[in-house]
């Protein structure tokens, strides 16, 4: 329920976004995430998984008075991070919290500012987390030692892949740096073996309290991707080509011209498209 979230967050969801209620997945995730459980959240793309994870974590951030860089939001694609940043920054600002993006395309001056000001939520890639942990320009314990939770977006695209195993190794290093278990939350498309995915995500922390969260009766289905969520046609094509190659996806556009433009961009990336 919206009322289970921090009052300021609940107020803005109703009055700023006009939400009358949360989606089933968002309702069902509040209790386990506020309890600090590891979790895998299952829903199709554009199913509200980001909000499902971040609303309870922002609530915990306030209730438990987390300080410093206390939540990492890890994603395999820089384009997705760039597109998520304004939305998450809005949610965090409702609570007086801040968000920053750190990946390979971020300038050195911006990184220096981030190191000085330490955002509450840092959006980054697996490779950038490792780069921070080995960089002589980052005071590791000062900058990353307060992390309490890590959200891994598109985890189904990482699991079992070399980047996924690399991420697990990085998370173990981060856990040792922080000196405590980190709450690990994976966001995934609907899959057939979520329990195995959750165990994989927990790494050396398997056995910690954990939950698979999915709306009752949910299952594999058509994924709808709205271009507004990815910022531009080129970004939409990058996301589809990187995460869904070889899979059938139904994409809705606002006009015939956008359909043709996206189709051409996908074909340039070696993806078959019809429209």
N, C-alpha and C positions, 0 to 999 in steps of 0.2 A: 504494500500500500504506500501511496505517496507520503502519508503521515508518518511512516516509519523512517523517512529520510530526515536530514537536518531541516529544521523549520525554514531557514532562509532558502534552501534549495527547493523544498516543497512549494514555498510561496511563488518562486519564479517559474517553476514548472507549470503551475496553474495560471498565474497572472501574466507572465512574460511569453510563455510558449503556448498558452491556451490548452494545456493538456487536462483532460477531465480525469484520466486514470493512466496507469502504467500498462504496458503490454504484459501478457502472462509471464514471459521469460524474465522481465524486469522485476515483477512482483516476487517471483519464486527465488530470485538470486539474492534478495536483500538480506534475509536471515543468515544464510551460510557465509556470505561475504562479510557481514558485520561481525560475525563470530570468529573471523580470521581464518576460515577454512580455505584450503586450496580448492580450486574448482576449474572445470571446463564448462563453458557456456556454449550451447549449441543453438544456432539459428541460421537461416539463409543469409546471404549478403543483403545488406540494407534492412536487416531484421532488428536493428537497435542494440546490437551486442556491445558496442562501445559505451553507450549510456548505461546498459545493464551492469557493466563492470565499474564504471567510474562514479556513478551516483552513490552507491554504498561506500566506495573507498573515499570519496570526498567527505561523506558523512563521518566515517571513522577518523579521518584526518582532523576534523574539528573536535569530535567528542574526545579523542585520545590525545589531542594537542600535539600532533606530529609536527616536527620542525625540519627545516632544510629540505634537501631533495628527498622526499619521502616516498614517492611513487614513480616508477619507470614504466612507460608505455612503449613496448618494443614491437616493431613492425618490420617485415622483410622488405618493404618498398618505401623509398624516400618520398615518392609522389603521394602515397597514402598518408604519410605523416604530415606533409605540407597541407593536405586538404583537411585533415582532422584538427590541426592546430587552432584555427579560429574558433571552431565549435567548442573544443575543450577549454580554451581560454575564457570563453564566455561563461561556461558552467563554473569554472574555478573562481572567476572574478565575483560571482554572486556571494562567495564565502570569503572574499578578500584574499584569495589565493592566486598563484601565478603559474603559467605554463610556458615552457620554452622548447624549441626543437634543436637537436644536435645530430647532424649526420655529415657525410663527406662533402656536401655542397655548402655547408654553413661556413661563413668567413671566419678568419682568425680573430678579427675584432669582435664579432658576435660571440664567439666562444669565450673570449676573455671577459666579456660582460656577463655571460652566464655563470662563469666561475666566480665572479665577484658577487653577483646578486642572488645566486642559488634559487632557482624556481622551486615550487612545491612539487610540480609534475614535470618530468622531462621525457619528451618524445624522442625516440632514438632507434637505431638499428642494432642488431646483434654485433656487427663489426665495430660500430662506434663505441659500444659499451666496453669491448675489449681494448680499443684504442685508449679510452680514458684510463683504464686500469693499468696500462703500461706506460702511459705518457709521463715524462718528467715535468711537464708543465701543469699537471693536475695534482693537487694535494689530495690523494685518494681518500683517505679517511675523513678529511674535512668535507669533501665534496659529495662522496657517495656513502659515507658511513652511517647516514641516517635513513637509508632506504628501508622501508617496511614492506612494500608490496611491488610486485612486477606483473604487469599485464602483457601477455604475448598475443598479439593480433594475428589472424590468419595462421594459427598454429598448425592446421592441417597441411599447409603448404611447406612447413618446416620439418615436421615429424618424420623421422626415418631418413631424411636428407642430410648431406654433410653440413649444411648450415644449421640444421636442427641440433646435431650433436655438438657442433661448435657452440651454439647458444647454451646448451646444458652445461658445458665446461665453464663458460663465462659466468653463468649463474652460481655455480659452486664456488668460484673465486670470489664473487661478490658476497656470497653468504659468509664466507670466512672473514672477509674484510669487515662486514657489519657485526659479526660475532653473535648472530642469532638467525633462526630460520626466517626466510622471507615468504610471505604469502604469495603463492603463484597462481595466476588466473589466466587460463587460455581461452581464446575466442575462436570458435571453429564453425565451419559449415556443418550441417547435419551429416553424421557419419555412422557406420555400423558398429564401431568398437570404441566408444568414447571412454570406457573405463580403462582400456589399455593406454589410450592417449593421455589420460590423467596421470596414470602411474608413471608413464614416460616423462611427463612434465615435472613431476615431483623429484625426479633424480634421486640423489642420496637421501632426500627427505621423505621418500615413500614410507607410508605408515602414518604420516601426519593426518589429522582429520581432513577429509576431502569429499567433494560432492560433484556429481555430474548434474547440471541444471539444464533442463529443456522443457518447453511447454508441453503439457500433457497431450499426447496424441500427435506430437510433431514427428516429422520424418522427412526423408529426402523429397525434394520437389523442385519446381522451377525457381530459378533465382532471378529476381528483378534487379537491375542496376539502373539507377537514375543518374543521368549525366551531371546533375547539380551536385551530387555527392563527390564527384571527382574533379570538379573545377573546370575542365576543358576536355575537348574531344581527344586531344593527344594523350592526356592523362588517363582518360577512360580506356583508350586503346592499349596503353602501357599496362594498366591493371588487368585487363582481360587477357592480354597476351601472356603476362607473367604468371598469373595465378590460375587461369582456367583453360590453358591450352589443351586441346584434345577432348574437352568437355562441351556438351551442348548448353548454351546459355541463351535465355530470352532477354533482350535488352530493349527497353522502351525509350523512345526519344520524343521530343516535343514537336518535331516537324519532319517532313520527308527530306528536307535539305540536310538536317542533322544525321538522319539515317544513312544517307549517301556518303556524307563526310566521314562518319565513324567507320562505315564499311570499307572505304578506301584506306583509312588509317590502319585498320586491322589487316587488310590484304598486304600492305607494305611491310607488316611485321610477320608475314607468313601464316596468318590465321584465316581460315575459310569463313566467309560471311555471306549471308543472303538477306535481302530486305526489299 
